[in-house]
Amino acid sequence: MRTTVGIIGAGPAGLLLARLLHGAGIDSVVLESRDRAYVERRQRAGILEQGTADVLRAAGAGERMDREGLRHDGIELRFDRRRHRVDFPALTGGRSVMVYAQTEVCKDLIALQIEEGGPLLFEAEALAVEDASTDAPRVRFRHQGREDVLECEYVVGCDGFWGVSRKAIPAELVQVFERTYPFGWLGILADVPPSHDELVYARHDRGFALLSMRSPSVSRLYLQVPDGTDAGAWSDEDIWDELERRFETADDWRLERGPITQKSVTPCAPTSTSPCATAASSSPVTRPTSSRRPGRRG
């Protein structure tokens, strides 16, 4: 198999890149190790900055986002039981953010890629990037039970911090600067309307908390917890009680409770940067709603 750009990973970075290349008349092949159903349901970030939303619209992938997404013009910061609103448009010349889950972005881009773009192979595990320092790099991968080779002019790694692309960077070109955080994020999805119409970031002596959302009827909330915390050790009642403590205000605001449909702890992996990194892999998760920007590739 041969193409101009081989893309490893069908997350938002890889799929959007394939869409932009298609618009520029450049052919590509996307390899994704997971099946389509997994990619379209894995929970990740839920906030799109103005620049990202603009790029999706320009790429023809913003119709459903604009119809179903929630535009937010600010956030609320809480500490010492006081509430402080940050007005984005007033401070940024009219810019805002969009609440639209990464799962939905992936669904939109996958549908467009299948309908209009180049090959998108699910359950295609990239095994190695070969000849990365030459003008004819290759991706060795396994698909439908057999190994194959994708010959490219360029290889773009969008397969995350632990993917094979990162290993293809010559060791002598890599400098890593790392900071380790001794906590993680206990995140929940709950079938209850958000308790506030904008995101709330709360600083408390017991730890950080975030009130976010996925839709007008589904809330997404986080608690800062010690590293190594087991989500199963927290009952639903314990989670809601702790959220109430950290979001407490001096006025009559209340946190609405509802059935928790998903809970998990995301470890706060070391933050690392490198002057030579693959797209979407330069920094693992460090905090809820953190922006992950493509790294630079040397």
HUFEN-V371612 format. One record per backbone hydrogen bond with DSSP energy under -0.5 kcal/mol. CO is the residue of the C=O (numbers start at 1). NH is the residue of the N-H. Records with the same first field share a line. If there is no record, write none. Layout:
# HUFEN-V371612
CO: NH ; NH
This chain:
# HUFEN-V371612
1: 151
4: 153 ; 154
5: 7 ; 29
6: 8 ; 156
7: 9 ; 31
8: 158
11: 15
12: 16
13: 17
14: 18
15: 19
16: 20
17: 21
18: 22
19: 23
20: 24
21: 26
22: 25
25: 27
27: 5
29: 7
30: 121
31: 9
32: 124
34: 123
35: 39
36: 40
37: 41
38: 41 ; 42
45: 102
46: 100
48: 98
49: 53
50: 54
51: 55
52: 56
53: 57
54: 58
55: 59
56: 61
57: 60
62: 66
63: 67
64: 68 ; 69
65: 69
69: 71
70: 99
72: 97
73: 88 ; 89
74: 199
75: 86
76: 201
77: 84
78: 203
79: 82
81: 250
82: 79
84: 77
85: 87
86: 75 ; 88
87: 91
88: 91 ; 92
89: 93 ; 94
96: 50
97: 72
98: 48 ; 100
99: 70
101: 104 ; 105
102: 106
103: 107
104: 108
105: 109
106: 110
107: 111
108: 112
109: 113
110: 114
111: 115
112: 116 ; 117
113: 117
119: 30
120: 122
121: 32 ; 124
123: 125 ; 144
124: 126
125: 142
128: 130 ; 140
130: 138
131: 134
137: 152
138: 130 ; 140
139: 141 ; 150
140: 127 ; 128
141: 148
142: 125
143: 146
146: 143
148: 141
149: 151
150: 139
151: 3
154: 6
155: 157
156: 8 ; 158
160: 163
163: 167
164: 168
165: 168
166: 169
170: 173
171: 174
176: 178
177: 273
179: 271
181: 183
182: 227
183: 268
184: 186 ; 225
185: 187 ; 266
186: 223
187: 264
188: 221
189: 261 ; 262
190: 192 ; 219
191: 259
199: 76
200: 202 ; 211
201: 78
202: 204 ; 209
203: 80
204: 207
208: 224
209: 202
210: 212 ; 222
211: 200
212: 220
215: 218
218: 214 ; 215
219: 190
220: 212
221: 188
222: 210
223: 186
225: 184
226: 229
229: 231
230: 233
231: 234
233: 235
235: 239
236: 240
237: 241
238: 242
239: 243
240: 244
241: 245
242: 246
243: 247
244: 248
245: 248
254: 256
259: 191 ; 261
262: 189
264: 187 ; 266
265: 267
266: 185
267: 269
268: 181
270: 272 ; 284
271: 179
273: 177
278: 281 ; 295
287: 290
291: 293
296: 277 ; 298
